[in-house]
Amino acid sequence: MGDPMACRILLLLLATWLAVLSACDTVPYTERKQVIVIPQNQERAMGARAAREILRTVRLADDPKLVAAVSRVGRRIAAASDAPDMDWEFHVIDDDRVANAFCLPGGKIFVYSGILRVARDEDELAAVMAHEVAHALARHGAERATLELGAQLGGALVALALGDEDPRLAEIASRIWGYGTNLGLVLPYGRKQEYEADAIGLRLMDKAGCDMEGAARFWENMRRADAPKPLSAFLSTHPTDEKRLERIRRDIREIRATRQKAREAAPLRP
């Protein structure tokens, strides 16, 4: 790395990213530290823009009972989130072939009508809605964008550091960096976010007065459904249904145990 200018640029980029890493936020409920460089107002504007684009390209369900159920359960969970600054929206995409849901930054939640083949009662539907509300509360979209920005910066640094030595070596190193960060950092971090959304979602369900066992039933249904399964948990941003169920049941036990301890510790009223 003989070029002094390349060295200076490399040090500048490293210093910039280290400064970014020093700005940590905290995830509600789990208290996990996270690094996010996107301001909340920009994040929500991006989510609103993306929602408008989606609404222009999909067909929304016109079944009034289905739409009302999703809205009713979603707003019940959103109310338990104590996030009045969120602009919650709940939309149902008309596609019975897809049993899925997703959340855009700022609280724009989309549910495919096919999810009702799996979520067979309102507590099971609440598990879906609570999971998506949790993603919004934890700002997982902005966190993931920050992480991928860091991975891209790392690739640029590798290419810059090795470019003067041999362009072919720099190209190979950059590809290895991209593959390595994707498997070692980006995908596992996606699984961490999924587990975290499950854990936060259970607490929101409990706070909203829903039966947390609905989450376990929902994932049991997913496991039995004919939906495509990931070929490998290692190569998926989502955990396997079995691992998810194991975590959910453990979290339910812990929430109930904590609640029981609080009751026992509370002073008796005269």
Sequence and secondary structure as in RCSB ss.txt:
>XXXX:A:sequence
MGDPMACRILLLLLATWLAVLSACDTVPYTERKQVIVIPQNQERAMGARAAREILRTVRLADDPKLVAAVSRVGR
RIAAASDAPDMDWEFHVIDDDRVANAFCLPGGKIFVYSGILRVARDEDELAAVMAHEVAHALARHGAERATLELG
AQLGGALVALALGDEDPRLAEIASRIWGYGTNLGLVLPYGRKQEYEADAIGLRLMDKAGCDMEGAARFWENMRRA
DAPKPLSAFLSTHPTDEKRLERIRRDIREIRATRQKAREAAPLRP
>XXXX:A:secstr
   HHHHHHHHHHHHHHHHHHT EEE TTT  EEE  S HHHHHHHHHHHHHHHHHHS B   HHHHHHHHHHHH
HHHHHTT TTS  EEEEE  TT   EEEETTTEEEEEGGGGGT  SHHHHHHHHHHHHHHHHTTHHHHHHHHHHH
HHHHHHHHHHHHTTT HHHHHHHHHHHHHHHIIIIIHHHHHHHHHHHHHHHHHHHHHTT  THHHHHHHHHHHHS
     S GGG SS  HHHHHHHHHHHHHHHHHHHHHHHHHS    
